[in-house]
Structure formats: C-alpha cells, structure tokens
Amino acid sequence: LIVYKKSFLTNLPEDKNETITIDGYDITIGYPRVGEYSKERFIKKIKKGNVVVKINKNNYKDIPINLYNKCRPTIEKFAKNLNKIFVYYMCYVYDVDSLLEQQLHLMMSCKFAYSDFDTISYEQFNKYTELYSKILKRNERAAK
C-alpha cells in the first residue's frame, strides 16, 4: 500500500451540528455521512414541538422544497467546508520492483524528476507510462 502523503485527508472540518429555527421548525444541520453527499443529506433532523423526525436515506426526499430552500444558506456553509478537504490518493502496489522500474524509465527517458512523482496521482503515473509505451511501440514499428 502506498500513501502519497503522510495524511491523505487534510483540512477535515470538525464534526458538528447547527440548529436553526425556520417557520417554527427546529432544523439540525450537519455534515452528511460518507458516500451520502447530497445537499438534502446535510439536514439531520427536523423538530416541531415534541415531534422529532430524524432524516435518513429513506426519508430525506420528503423534506419540503421550500423548507430546504430556507435552510440552503446554512447548508452551503457546511458544504463549503467540505469542499476545502484535500484527498490524496492511496493505491495498492503488488509489484514494487515494476513500479520503481517504470519510475526510473520515465526519469531517464522523459526527463521526469524524482519530485514529479510527489505531485501526480497513481492514475496519472500509469497514464504517462502507458502513453510512453505506446510511443515506443510505434517507433519500433516505424523502424522496421
């Protein structure tokens, strides 16, 4: 397993909720669960008097659009904080020798610097290697 950065998730906001009152409803807004990123999922619960409705994946679509729209400024504040998160790629490498060989090949043949590999993702690295291999094969065919 290779993690390209020591901490592959940075700028994570502190998990918190904020309760706002709109039209007599106490609405709790917070960060959605991982994999449930839609603006409606920021609404955690709605309370009116003694009735509390916890919002989940089965009922979040039942939130009235006008109520959601009135919550939008607070939701946008939470969404803006989530958009500040940086995710660095992790990947599984089964053949470290092959990976190092590809890196050396790109450094020698394509003028890559060692530091270049700190700023590209594993997918980009594979794309560069694949493109360079295609160029080599094309040149070999042309030389025959």
GUPA-323182 format. One record per atom (N, C-alpha, C): residue in three letters; x, y, z. Coordinates in steps of 0.02 Angstrom, whole numbers, plus 50000, padded with zeros to 5 digits. Layout:
REM residues N
ALAXYZ...
REM end
This chain:
REM residues 144
LEU500434994150000LEU500005000050000LEU500455006150000ILE500325010649954ILE500705016849952ILE500225022649965VAL500395026750013VAL500025032850025VAL500485038550005TYR500255042649958TYR500695047749931TYR500815053549978LYS500415054350028LYS500515059550078LYS500455056350146LYS500795059150195LYS500775056450262LYS500055056250288SER499685061550278SER498985061850297SER498595062950233PHE498255057750209PHE497945058250145PHE497275062050145LEU497015063550204LEU496435067950210LEU496655074050251THR496615079750221THR496805085750258THR496235090850256ASN496265095550301ASN495765100750308ASN495075097950325LEU495055092450361LEU494405089750381LEU494075094450431PRO493455096250420PRO493115100550469PRO492925096450531GLU492865099850586GLU492645096650647GLU491915094650639ASP491755088450658ASP491075086050652ASP490635089750702LYS490165093450677LYS489725097250720LYS489045098150687ASN488565100050726ASN487895101450701ASN487705108650720GLU487245111350683GLU486985117950699GLU486235117650693THR485885120350742THR485155120250742THR484915127350726ILE484485127650675ILE484175134050656ILE483415133350662THR483075138850672THR482345138750676THR482065142350615ILE481645138750579ILE481325141450519ILE480585139550522ASP480155144550518ASP479425143550518ASP479185139050576GLY479495139850633GLY479295135950692GLY479595129050696TYR480005127050648TYR480345120650648TYR481065121650672ASP481295117350716ASP482005117250735ASP482335112150689ILE482795114550649ILE483105110350598ILE483845109650616THR484065103550625THR484765102150641THR485125100550575ILE485665104250563ILE486055103450502ILE486755101550522GLY487045096750485GLY487725094550499GLY488015091350436TYR488605088550443TYR488935085350386TYR488615078650371PRO488525077050307PRO488235070550290PRO488725064850302ARG488465058850302ARG488885052950309ARG489285051950245VAL489825048450250VAL490245046950192VAL489835043150140GLY489875045250078GLY489515041950025GLY488795044250017GLU488585048950058GLU487895051450055GLU487895058950042TYR488305061049996TYR488385068149984TYR487855070749936SER487325073349963SER486845077249926SER486635082749974LYS486445088349947LYS486305094149990LYS485765092750042GLU485275088650024GLU484735087050071GLU484995083050131ARG485535079250120ARG485795074850173ARG486145078750228PHE486245085250220PHE486525089350273PHE486015090450328ILE485375089650313ILE484845090450364ILE484805083950403LYS484935084350469LYS484965078450511LYS484295076750544LYS483955082050568LYS483295080850598LYS482885087250596ILE482235086250599ILE481765091750599ILE481305090650659LYS481235095950699LYS480835095450760LYS480315100950761LYS479705099050778LYS479155103950787LYS478795101750850GLY478855105850902GLY478555103950967GLY478895097750994ASN478495092651009ASN478765086451035ASN478905081250981VAL478755082950920VAL478845078150865VAL479535079250833VAL479925073950832VAL480595074150803VAL480645069050747VAL480855071350688VAL480955066750632VAL481695066750615LYS482015061050625LYS482715060350606LYS482735058850531ILE483155062550497ILE483205061850424ILE483705056450408ASN483505051850364ASN483945046350343ASN483875045250268LYS484205040050244LYS484205038850171LYS483525037050144ASN483065035150187ASN482395033250163ASN481905039050162ASN482035044350201ASN481525049550205ASN481775056550186TYR482415057250169TYR482665064050156TYR482325067250095LYS482055063250050LYS481715065949991LYS481035068750008ASP480795067550070ASP480145070050091ASP480185077150120ILE480785079950125ILE480855086750151ILE480545091650100PRO480075095750122PRO479765100550075PRO480295105250045ILE480235106349981ILE480745110449946ILE480785117549973ASN480225120349994ASN480255127250021ASN480625127350088LEU480555122150128LEU480925121750191LEU481675120750177TYR481815116350129TYR482515115350110TYR482825121850084ASN482465125450042ASN482735131650015ASN482895136750070LYS482485136850122LYS482625141450177LYS483225139250218CYS483395132850216CYS483985130250251CYS484625131050209ARG484535132450146ARG485095132450099ARG485705136550121PRO485625142650148PRO486225146350168PRO486655142650220THR486325139450268THR486695135750319THR487005129450289ILE486635126150246ILE486895120150212ILE487505121950170GLU487465127550134GLU488025129650092GLU488655131050133LYS488565133550194LYS489135134750238LYS489485128150254PHE489085122950270PHE489375116450284PHE489695113450221ALA489355114150164ALA489625111350101ALA490275114750082LYS490325121250094LYS490935124950079LYS491525122150119ASN491405120550183ASN491925117550224ASN492145110750197LEU491665106750173LEU491845100250145LEU492245101050081ASN492115106250043ASN492475107249980ASN493205109249991LYS493385110850053LYS494075112550069LYS494515106450083ILE494205100550086ILE494565094450103ILE494995092350043PHE495595090450057PHE496035087750006PHE496095080250018VAL496005076449965VAL496075069149969VAL496675067249927TYR497145063849958TYR497725061349921TYR497615054049906TYR497855051949850TYR497715045149826TYR498085039949866MET497745034249874MET498065028249900MET497995023049846CYS498465018649843CYS498415013349793CYS498765007149820TYR498565001549795TYR498904995349811TYR499394993849756VAL499994992149774VAL500504990449725VAL500724983349740TYR500644979049691TYR500814971949701TYR501534970549680ASP501804974649637ASP502484973449612ASP502884979949619VAL503194980849676VAL503564987049689VAL504144987749641ASP504474982249625ASP505044982549578ASP504824985349511SER504244983149487SER503984985549423SER503824993049427LEU503534995149483LEU503385002249492LEU504015006449490LEU504535004149526LEU505165007849527LEU505495007849458GLU505445002349423GLU505725001949355GLU505375006949309GLN504725007449315GLN504355012249274GLN504545019449292GLN504625020749356GLN504835027449377GLN505525029149348LEU505995024649355LEU506665025849328LEU506655026849252HIS506245022949219HIS506185023549146HIS505915030449127LEU505405032749162LEU505135039449148LEU505645044849165MET506035043849217MET506545048849235MET507095049149183MET507315043349159MET507865043149110MET507635045249040SER507045042949020SER506835043948950SER506405050148940CYS506045052248991CYS505555057648982CYS505715063849024LYS506295063949053LYS506525069749092LYS506095071049154PHE505795065749182PHE505445066549246PHE505955067549301ALA505805071649350ALA506215072349409ALA505915068149465TYR506325066349513TYR506075062349569TYR505485065849603SER505525072449609SER504995076149643SER504335076249603ASP504365074849538ASP503755074649498ASP503265069349522PHE503535064049549PHE503115058449571PHE502745060149636ASP502945065549669ASP502585067749729ASP501955071649712THR501915073949650THR501355078449632THR500865075349583ILE500975069149562ILE500495065949517ILE500175060049552SER499575058549531SER499225052949561SER499465046449529TYR499295040949560TYR499475034449533TYR499155033449464GLU498545035749455GLU498205035149391GLU498575039149337GLN498805045149354GLN499185049249306GLN499845045849289PHE500165043049339PHE500795039449329PHE500695033749279ASN500165029849290ASN500015024249245ASN499875026849174LYS499535032449169LYS499385035249103LYS500025037349067TYR500485040649102TYR501125042549072TYR501505036349048THR501525031249090THR501875025149073THR501555021849011GLU500905021549011GLU500535018648955GLU500665022448890LEU500625029048894LEU500745033148834LEU501455032348808TYR501935032248854TYR502635031448833TYR502735024648801SER502435019448828SER502485012748799SER502205012648729LYS501635016048718LYS501335016348651LYS501805019848602ILE502125025148624ILE502585028848581ILE503175024348562LEU503445020648611LEU504005016048597LEU503805010748546LYS503215007848555LYS502985002648509LYS502885005548439ARG502615011548434ARG502515014748370ARG503185016148336ASN503665018448374ASN504335019748347ASN504675013348324GLU504585007848362GLU504865001348343GLU504574998948277ARG503904999748269ARG503584997548206ARG503825001848148ALA503915008248160ALA504135012748107ALA504865011348087ALA505265008848133ALA505965007448119ALA506045001048079LYS505554996648079LYS505604990148043LYS505494990947969
REM end
